[in-house]
Structures are given as structure tokens and as C-alpha cells.
Amino acid sequence: MTPTTTITTTTTTANTTTPTTTRTRVIYKNCGGVLTAPEGVIYSPNFPNNYPDNVYCEWNITTTSRIKLTPTNFDMEGYMYLCVFDWIWVYGGSFPRQWCGQMLPDPIISTGNFMRIVFRSDSGLNRRGFRLIYQPV
């Protein structure tokens, strides 16, 4: 996977000195997008090898029916409910869910025909990542 890097910088004028923060976000090809097929598979970048540092992916699934999202492989940094480093947020069910850690999460069924999945990794420990299957209910 070849990454595309977006770097945000700040310019300064003469006689003005202000501290700035530069953030780098690495966007990987096939990392996120709009999915309209009735079923499919979503992988973390570089799966089944470790995902990279500082990744942000967002998938938006829209189908003609409710959606069942089933994790089949799951290995991320974190400890179940302490998802402060690397995490997945799943929106579109009865409430948002956050996933991390090494335990395989339970499947989620959307309340409508839309589901959004957001994955983020930090610059620390990287693990194998995830494989998610989505299909109609």
C-alpha cells in the first residue's frame, strides 16, 4: 500500500513569531471510502500484517437494507473499554460502539441502511488490525 501524506503547515510573517503545531496524517489507498455493494469485506491497512502509524480511515456503507457488521479477525492496541490509542468507532446501530483490544467484538446490526466505520491508529504500538464482513440482514 502506498501512502499519501498530507502535511498542514503554518506560515509566519516578519516580526511575528508564534509557536505552531504541524500534524501529519497518512492516508492509505483503499483505506476508507463509500461502499454501496450489498455485502463486502473491510480490512485495516496492511492486514494481515501490522497496520501503520497515524492512520485515519473512514468507510460509509449505504445499502438497500439493514446491515450486519461481523468482525472475523481483530487484533488492535487497547484494552476493551480503554480505547485511547488505536480504535474503531461504528455508527449506525442503536448507539455508537467503540472497539479496540484483542477480543473479537460481537456483530452489530444497523437500525437503517447506513453504517459508518472510523479507524484510527496512533504512533505507538501497532498490531495486526481487523477484518470486518458486512452483509444485508
C-alpha positions in Angstrom: 0.0 0.0 0.0 1.5 3.3 -1.0 0.6 6.1 1.4 -0.3 9.7 0.6 0.8 12.2 3.2 -1.0 15.4 3.9 1.0 17.9 5.9 -0.5 21.0 7.4 1.9 23.9 7.9 1.6 27.5 9.1 3.3 30.5 7.6 4.6 33.4 9.6 5.2 37.0 8.7 8.2 39.1 9.5 8.2 40.4 13.1 5.7 37.7 14.1 6.8 34.6 15.9 4.1 32.2 17.1 4.5 28.5 18.0 2.7 26.2 15.6 1.8 22.6 15.6 2.3 20.6 12.5 0.3 17.4 12.2 0.8 14.7 9.6 -2.0 12.4 8.6 -1.2 9.4 6.5 -3.9 8.3 4.1 -3.6 4.9 2.6 -5.2 3.8 -0.6 -8.2 1.6 0.0 -8.4 3.0 3.4 -12.0 4.1 3.6 -14.5 5.2 1.0 -18.1 4.9 0.1 -19.4 1.4 -0.2 -22.7 0.6 -1.9 -22.4 -3.1 -2.6 -24.9 -5.1 -0.6 -22.1 -7.0 1.1 -18.3 -6.8 1.3 -15.2 -7.0 3.4 -13.3 -4.2 5.1 -9.7 -4.6 6.2 -7.3 -2.4 8.2 -4.4 -1.1 6.2 -1.7 -3.7 5.6 -3.8 -6.5 7.1 -2.9 -9.3 8.0 0.4 -7.5 8.8 0.6 -4.8 11.4 -1.2 -1.6 10.5 1.0 1.6 10.2 1.3 4.6 12.5 -1.0 7.6 12.4 -3.7 6.1 10.1 -7.2 7.5 9.7 -9.8 5.6 7.7 -13.5 6.2 7.3 -15.9 3.8 5.4 -19.5 4.8 4.8 -21.8 1.9 3.8 -25.1 2.6 2.2 -27.3 -0.3 1.0 -30.9 -1.1 0.4 -31.4 -2.9 3.7 -30.2 -3.0 7.3 -26.5 -4.0 7.6 -24.9 -6.6 9.8 -21.2 -5.9 10.6 -19.3 -9.0 11.8 -15.7 -8.9 12.9 -13.8 -12.1 11.9 -10.3 -11.1 12.8 -9.5 -8.5 15.5 -6.1 -7.5 17.0 -5.7 -3.9 18.0 -3.9 -1.9 20.7 -6.1 -1.2 23.6 -7.9 -3.0 26.4 -11.6 -3.4 25.5 -13.0 -0.2 27.1 -9.8 1.8 27.3 -9.6 2.7 23.6 -7.4 5.7 23.8 -4.6 4.7 21.4 -6.0 2.8 18.4 -9.7 2.3 17.9 -12.7 1.7 15.6 -16.0 3.6 16.1 -19.0 2.1 14.5 -22.1 4.3 13.9 -25.5 3.3 12.6 -26.6 0.9 15.2 -28.8 1.7 18.2 -25.8 3.7 19.5 -22.2 4.2 18.5 -19.8 1.5 19.5 -16.0 1.8 20.1 -13.8 -1.3 19.6 -10.2 -2.0 20.4 -8.1 -4.7 22.1 -7.7 -8.4 21.2 -11.2 -9.8 22.0 -13.4 -10.4 19.0 -16.3 -7.9 19.3 -19.9 -9.1 18.8 -21.6 -8.4 15.5 -23.6 -5.1 15.1 -26.8 -4.6 13.1 -27.7 -1.2 11.9 -31.0 0.4 12.6 -31.3 1.6 9.0 -29.5 1.2 5.6 -26.4 3.2 6.6 -23.3 2.4 8.7 -20.1 4.4 9.2 -16.9 2.9 10.4 -13.9 5.0 11.5 -10.5 3.6 12.3 -7.6 5.5 13.8 -4.1 4.4 14.9 -1.5 6.4 16.9 2.3 6.4 16.6 2.8 3.8 19.3 2.3 0.0 19.3 0.8 -1.4 16.1 -0.9 -4.7 15.8 -2.4 -6.9 13.0 -5.7 -5.0 12.8 -9.0 -6.2 11.7 -11.2 -7.9 9.1 -14.9 -7.0 9.1 -17.7 -8.5 6.9 -20.8 -6.5 6.2 -23.9 -8.1 4.7 -27.7 -7.5 4.5 -30.0 -8.5 7.3 
